Structures are given as C-alpha cells and as structure tokens.
Amino acid sequence: MPSKEQMKLVGQTCSEYERESEEAERSCESCRHWIGEQSMCELDIFIEQLTSLDQT
C-alpha cells in the first residue's frame, strides 16, 4: 500500500488526475480513478507516475 506522502506527490503531478471534490487536497485519494478499498489506481499508472518522480 502506498504511503499518504506518495499518493500526495503522485496526485500533484499526475496527468490523468481528476478531482472528485473541490474541497479535497490534490492526492490520489481525492482522484476519481483511485479505488480506495483496493488502494490502487484504476488506470494502473500509479507505479509509473511514482517512478517518474524519482528520475527528476
């Protein structure tokens, strides 16, 4: 399971991010593609996005 910090970092840079709620902080948790009970992105791009952050 990804940490809250990882989800926040990926959410801030993800090109596919779509906010579910206007009040929510930008994070994978607030993205409509995030499946909370499974702790994964339905687009299956979380690991790819996280890895790209490490290459900067």
N, C-alpha and C positions, 0 to 999 in steps of 0.2 A: 504494500500500500504506500503510495506517495505521501510525503510529508505535506503539511499545510503550506510551508515555505516553497516547496517545489511547485505545488499547484498554483500558488500566487505568481511565481516567476513565469511559469509557462502561460498562465492566463493573460499576463501583461503583454506577452509577445506573440501569442498565437494568432495566425492569420485567419483562422476559422472561428474565433471566439464570437459567441452570440449571447449577450447578457439576457438572463431570464427576468431579472428585476432591476428597475432603475436605481434602487437604493443599495443594491449589493456591491460590495467591493469586487474589483476585477480579479477573478481567480477561476480556476477550473470548476470549483464548487458552484459558482454562480453562472456557469455556461450551460446552455440548453443541451449541449452534446454530452455533458458529464452524467454518467449513470452512478449515482451515489451509493446505492446498495452494493454495487459491484466494484466500486472505486476504480472506474475506468472511463476512457473516452469512447463514445460510440463510433467515432471516426477512426479510432485506433491510431492516433497520431501523437499521443502524449509522450511516449519514449523518444520518438523522432524530434519533437519540439524541445524536450528537455536536453537531449544530446546536442542539439544545435546551440543551446545556450553555453555549453561547456567549450565550444570551439571559437568563442569570441576573444 
